[in-house]
């Protein structure tokens, strides 16, 4: 399964390639925010991507090229919605 998104504003292409349920390649990665054997949270040019599963391992990470390889049993991949801007206190009070 391959999912591809070209964000023309960032100049990077975001691509997910899942092989079976055991190998995932992600391009367009900007930062890995946190990871353990059950969850990997990464910032991509398309938003925050959360990968969940079991025995997850980062096999290769090249932030210069924006590519990440994950091995393990992958159960789900989802994008986190960005929080809405809150505005100033006066804007929130008087809307």
HELIX and SHEET records of a PDB file:
HELIX    1   1 UNK A   89  UNK A   94  1                                   6    
SHEET    1   A 7 UNK A   2  UNK A   7  0                                        
SHEET    2   A 7 UNK A  12  UNK A  19 -1                                        
SHEET    3   A 7 UNK A  23  UNK A  27 -1                                        
SHEET    4   A 7 UNK A  67  UNK A  80 -1                                        
SHEET    5   A 7 UNK A  47  UNK A  62 -1                                        
SHEET    6   A 7 UNK A  39  UNK A  44 -1                                        
SHEET    7   A 7 UNK A  29  UNK A  35 -1                                        
END                                                                             
